[in-house]
Each structure stands twice: as C-alpha cells, then as structure tokens.
C-alpha cells in the first residue's frame, strides 16, 4: 500500500489527545511514512532538535502552549520557518479555517480524522503550499 512519495514523508504529529495521535501515526506509518508524535507543544519542540519533518500536523487546542503559539515559534526558527504546517482541530468553525490560513498555516484538517480522506486531505494541503521542499 506504500506510495513512493509517501514513503519519503517524515511527519511530526502534535496533539494532546492520545487517541488522535495513535490513529494518525498508525495510519500514516501503515501507508509508508516515517512518523514522530508529541503530546504537547513542548515535547514537539524537543523532538525537532533531532528530527527534520517534511511537514507537521499541529493541533490548535492544547493546554499550556496551544497550536497557535507553537506555530509562531516554529516560523521563528530557521530550521522550521519553511516547513509546511497543517492545522488540526475538532473546532471546525469556518472562522477557524479562515484564521488558520490567514496566519500562514499551509492547510487545515478537522478531527476526528477520516481515514478514508486523510491522505487526500494532506496531499491537498501540501499541493497548495509553496513551502514544500
């Protein structure tokens, strides 16, 4: 089931909900991607010291440091300034979509993840991103 392009993906998934982390990471690994997970923004930042992702799936609603704040930190770091970052949230309000795209996220995916469309959703976000290396 591995797509050659997907087998090149290195993905960091950051979400405080362990079920969402498990679903996303297991599915993306199943289709051939290399995946690292973090259950907080702080853990995600630490992982980035030794892992250079192709793109990041970032939950917007997390305690301590939310995805909006982490996004700003990621864009300020030279190592991740051009890494595509896809916003992920259960709050699928149209205003959130517009706000995420306005601040510079490279796309937006709602939770719970729909496995039937997750790959297409990610590919669509990446195709619209000018950041993908």
Residue pairs with C-beta under 8 A, 6 or more apart in sequence:
1 30
1 31
1 32
2 31
2 32
3 31
3 32
6 31
6 32
6 33
6 119
7 32
7 33
8 54
9 28
9 32
9 33
9 34
9 54
9 55
10 33
10 34
10 35
10 36
10 51
10 52
10 53
10 54
11 28
11 33
11 34
11 35
11 36
11 53
11 54
11 55
11 56
11 57
12 35
12 36
12 37
12 38
12 44
12 47
12 48
12 51
12 53
12 55
12 56
12 57
13 21
13 24
13 25
13 28
13 35
13 36
13 37
13 38
13 56
13 57
14 37
14 38
14 39
14 40
14 41
14 43
14 44
14 56
14 57
14 58
14 59
14 62
14 67
14 70
15 21
15 24
15 37
15 39
15 57
15 59
15 62
15 88
16 39
16 40
16 59
16 61
16 62
16 63
17 59
17 111
18 39
20 59
20 88
20 111
20 112
20 113
21 37
21 39
23 112
23 113
23 115
24 35
24 37
24 57
24 113
24 118
25 35
25 37
27 113
27 115
27 118
28 35
28 118
29 35
31 119
36 47
36 51
36 53
38 44
38 46
38 47
40 62
40 63
40 64
40 65
41 62
41 64
41 65
41 66
41 67
41 69
41 70
41 73
42 64
42 65
44 56
44 58
44 70
45 70
45 73
48 74
48 77
48 79
48 80
52 79
53 83
54 83
54 84
54 132
54 133
55 83
55 84
55 85
55 86
55 106
55 122
55 126
55 129
55 132
56 74
56 80
56 83
56 84
56 85
56 86
57 86
57 88
57 109
57 122
58 67
58 70
58 71
58 74
58 85
58 86
58 87
58 88
58 105
59 67
59 88
59 89
59 111
60 66
60 67
60 68
60 87
60 88
60 89
60 91
60 96
60 100
61 67
61 89
61 90
61 91
62 70
67 87
67 88
67 89
68 103
71 85
71 87
71 103
71 104
71 105
74 80
74 81
74 83
74 85
75 81
75 104
82 131
82 133
83 131
84 106
84 107
84 125
84 126
84 129
84 131
84 132
85 105
85 106
86 105
86 106
86 107
86 108
86 109
86 122
86 125
87 96
87 100
87 105
87 107
87 108
87 109
88 108
88 109
88 110
88 111
89 96
89 108
89 110
89 111
90 110
90 111
90 112
92 110
96 108
97 108
100 108
101 107
101 108
106 125
106 126
106 128
106 129
106 131
107 121
107 122
107 124
107 125
107 126
107 128
107 129
108 125
109 118
109 121
109 122
109 125
114 121
126 132
